[in-house]
Amino acid sequence: MSVGTSSPPSFLTLPLLVLFLGMGLTTGLSFNGALSLDAMVFDKVVSSNKHHVLVRFDKSDTDGSNEMNFGELVEASLMVKNLLLAYVDIENDEEVSDKFDLAKKYGADKFPTYVLFSDGKEVSKYHDGKEVTDISDLIKWLEDNGIHLALKGRTLPLLDRLVQEYFSSDSSERKAELLKEVKASSDQYKEHDLAKFYPTILEKVSAKGDEYCAKELTRITSMLDKTKDSINEDKREEMRGKTQVLNVCKAAAEAASKSGDEL
């Protein structure tokens, strides 16, 4: 699975880059954008970094599902300038593993556990109690800690929240402000495959009303079901992406309508 460019994150300081090159295999870049850490270099990387560092502690003998999730995070993190992803693989023989001691030091007694550091200090820890981490809940945890990741093929939490606020607002002035925010945020995530749909859909909603989302969702879904042979795969993929954002908008519109009815 390709997870982005093999170049090291641009925000790493020169001394750290020299350190990594000097350490060779011990801390070599992996996942094409994440650092493999052990006890010798953990503190040097985390405490010396003035940005956010997200470290995953996990067993080295998993079935690969958590690695796929982590790969998605790594790919998305390459678009975030102030975030570095790293991981500590815990070997099977815990009794002789310095990495196991490292995990215990940071309270990672169940795997996988994610620990977020900022300015060299631990900020928060995440473990959902599942053998395979629920990546949606993990993304929400990161959002709650100010880390906005845009995973390919998934809607963007930051824009989802703006959409929810848009539909819940009764102020036309506030709606206009939120539409501007959505446009600006979609530009920020212009490399993401779904970002472009947010402003175009809300512009249609502004002109045609909240019911546009449900109607457009029905129209596109019907096209995808009925015209399987007449639409090329690239176009179908684009249409499926639009339906993902439409579903977010539809749910937000319905929630706002229900809330209004209860008042």
C-alpha positions in Angstrom: 0.0 0.0 0.0 1.4 3.3 -1.0 1.2 6.0 1.7 2.8 9.0 0.1 6.1 10.4 -0.7 9.3 8.9 0.8 10.7 12.4 1.6 11.0 13.1 5.3 8.5 15.6 6.7 9.7 19.1 6.0 9.2 20.4 9.5 11.9 18.1 11.0 14.9 20.2 12.2 18.2 19.7 10.5 19.8 18.2 13.7 17.1 15.6 13.8 17.6 14.7 10.2 21.3 14.3 10.8 20.5 12.1 13.8 18.2 9.9 11.8 20.7 9.5 9.0 23.4 8.6 11.5 21.2 6.0 13.3 20.6 4.2 10.0 18.4 1.1 10.4 17.4 1.8 13.9 15.2 4.8 13.1 14.8 4.5 9.3 11.8 6.1 7.7 9.0 3.6 7.1 5.4 3.7 5.8 6.9 6.3 3.5 6.5 9.1 6.0 6.5 7.7 9.6 9.4 7.0 11.9 10.1 3.7 13.6 11.3 4.4 17.2 13.0 2.5 19.9 14.1 3.3 23.5 17.4 4.8 22.3 15.9 7.6 20.2 12.3 8.0 21.5 13.0 10.9 23.8 15.3 12.6 21.3 12.6 12.6 18.7 9.6 13.4 21.0 11.2 15.9 23.4 13.1 17.7 20.7 10.1 18.2 18.4 8.2 21.5 18.7 5.3 20.1 16.7 2.7 17.4 17.3 4.0 13.8 17.4 1.6 10.9 17.2 3.1 7.6 18.3 1.4 4.2 17.8 2.4 1.4 20.1 1.4 -2.0 18.7 2.4 -5.6 18.5 4.6 -6.6 15.6 2.7 -9.7 14.8 -0.8 -8.4 14.0 -2.8 -9.5 10.9 -2.2 -6.2 9.1 -5.5 -4.5 9.7 -4.1 -1.9 12.1 -1.1 -1.4 9.8 -3.6 -0.5 7.0 -5.3 2.0 9.3 -2.0 3.5 10.3 -1.0 3.7 6.6 -4.1 5.8 6.0 -3.1 8.1 8.9 0.4 8.5 7.6 -0.8 9.4 4.1 -3.1 12.0 5.5 -0.5 13.4 7.9 1.9 14.3 5.0 -0.5 17.2 4.3 -0.3 18.5 7.8 2.8 20.6 8.4 2.9 20.4 12.2 2.4 16.7 12.6 4.9 13.8 12.7 3.7 10.2 12.9 5.9 7.5 14.5 5.4 4.0 15.8 6.9 1.5 18.3 6.5 -2.1 17.3 6.5 -4.4 20.4 8.3 -7.7 19.8 6.8 -11.0 20.8 9.3 -11.6 23.6 8.2 -8.9 26.0 10.7 -9.9 28.6 13.7 -8.8 26.6 12.1 -5.9 24.7 13.2 -2.4 25.5 10.2 -1.3 23.4 7.9 -3.1 25.8 9.4 -1.1 28.7 8.9 2.0 26.6 5.3 1.1 26.1 4.8 0.6 29.9 6.4 4.0 30.6 3.7 5.7 28.6 0.8 3.5 29.8 0.4 1.6 26.6 -0.5 -1.7 28.2 -3.1 -2.7 25.5 -2.5 -2.6 21.8 -2.8 -0.7 19.6 -2.5 2.5 21.8 -1.9 6.0 20.3 -0.1 8.6 22.4 -0.2 12.3 21.2 2.7 14.6 22.2 2.9 18.4 21.7 6.0 20.4 22.4 7.6 17.3 23.8 4.9 16.7 26.4 2.2 14.0 26.4 -1.2 15.5 25.6 -3.6 12.5 25.3 -3.7 8.8 25.0 -6.1 6.7 22.9 -7.1 3.0 23.0 -10.7 2.0 22.1 -10.5 -1.5 23.6 -10.8 -3.2 20.1 -8.3 -5.5 18.5 -8.5 -3.4 15.4 -8.8 0.3 16.0 -12.0 2.0 14.8 -10.4 4.6 12.6 -13.4 6.9 12.6 -13.3 7.1 16.4 -9.6 7.6 16.2 -10.0 10.5 13.8 -12.6 12.1 16.1 -10.2 11.8 19.0 -7.5 13.6 17.0 -10.1 16.3 16.0 -10.9 16.8 19.7 -7.2 17.4 20.2 -6.9 19.9 17.4 -5.4 17.6 14.7 -7.3 17.7 11.5 -6.6 14.8 9.1 -8.2 14.3 5.7 -8.3 10.6 4.8 -8.7 9.8 1.2 -12.1 8.4 0.3 -13.6 9.6 3.6 -15.5 12.9 4.3 -13.5 15.6 6.1 -14.5 16.0 9.8 -13.6 19.8 9.8 -15.9 20.4 6.8 -18.5 18.1 8.2 -18.8 20.2 11.3 -19.1 23.4 9.3 -21.9 21.8 7.3 -23.7 20.8 10.5 -23.4 24.3 11.8 -24.6 25.7 8.4 -27.9 23.7 8.5 -28.5 24.4 12.3 -28.1 28.1 11.9 -31.2 30.3 11.5 -29.2 33.4 10.5 -28.7 34.1 6.8 -25.6 36.2 7.7 -24.1 33.3 9.6 -24.9 30.9 6.8 -23.1 33.2 4.3 -20.1 33.3 6.7 -20.0 29.6 7.0 -20.2 29.1 3.2 -17.1 31.3 2.9 -15.4 29.2 5.6 -16.3 26.0 3.7 -14.8 27.4 0.5 -11.6 28.4 2.3 -11.3 25.1 4.0 -12.0 23.2 0.8 -9.1 25.1 -0.8 -6.9 24.1 2.1 -7.7 20.5 1.3 -7.8 20.8 -2.5 -5.7 17.7 -2.9 -8.4 15.6 -1.2 -10.8 13.8 -3.5 -14.0 15.0 -1.7 -13.2 18.5 -0.7 -14.5 20.1 -3.9 -18.0 18.9 -3.3 -18.7 20.8 0.0 -18.9 24.3 -1.4 -20.7 23.4 -4.6 -23.4 21.5 -2.6 -23.9 24.3 -0.1 -24.1 26.8 -2.9 -26.9 24.7 -4.4 -28.6 24.4 -0.9 -28.4 28.2 -0.6 -30.2 28.7 -3.9 -32.6 25.7 -3.8 -33.2 25.0 -0.1 -32.3 22.3 2.3 -34.3 19.7 0.4 -31.7 19.8 -2.4 -29.4 17.3 -0.6 -32.0 14.5 -0.4 -33.3 15.1 -3.9 -29.8 15.2 -5.4 -28.7 12.1 -3.5 -31.8 10.3 -4.9 -31.0 11.4 -8.4 -27.3 10.4 -8.3 -28.0 7.1 -6.6 -30.6 6.3 -9.3 -28.2 7.1 -12.0 -25.6 4.8 -10.5 -28.1 2.0 -10.2 -29.7 2.3 -13.7 -26.8 3.3 -16.0 -24.1 0.9 -14.9 -22.7 0.5 -18.5 -23.0 4.0 -19.8 -20.9 5.8 -17.1 -17.1 5.2 -17.1 -15.5 4.2 -13.9 -13.8 7.6 -13.2 -17.1 9.3 -13.4 -18.8 6.7 -11.3 -16.1 7.2 -8.7 -16.6 10.9 -8.7 -20.4 10.5 -8.3 -19.9 8.1 -5.4 -17.7 10.6 -3.7 -20.4 13.3 -4.1 -23.0 11.0 -2.6 -20.7 10.7 0.5 -20.8 14.5 1.0 -24.5 14.6 0.2 -25.2 12.1 2.9 -23.4 14.3 5.4 -25.5 17.3 4.3 -28.7 15.3 4.2 -28.1 14.1 7.8 -27.3 17.6 9.0 -30.4 19.0 7.3 -32.6 16.3 8.9 -31.0 16.8 12.3 -31.6 20.6 12.1 -35.2 20.1 11.0 -35.9 17.6 13.9 -34.3 20.0 16.4 -36.5 22.8 15.0 -39.6 20.7 15.4 -38.9 19.9 19.0 -38.6 23.6 20.0 
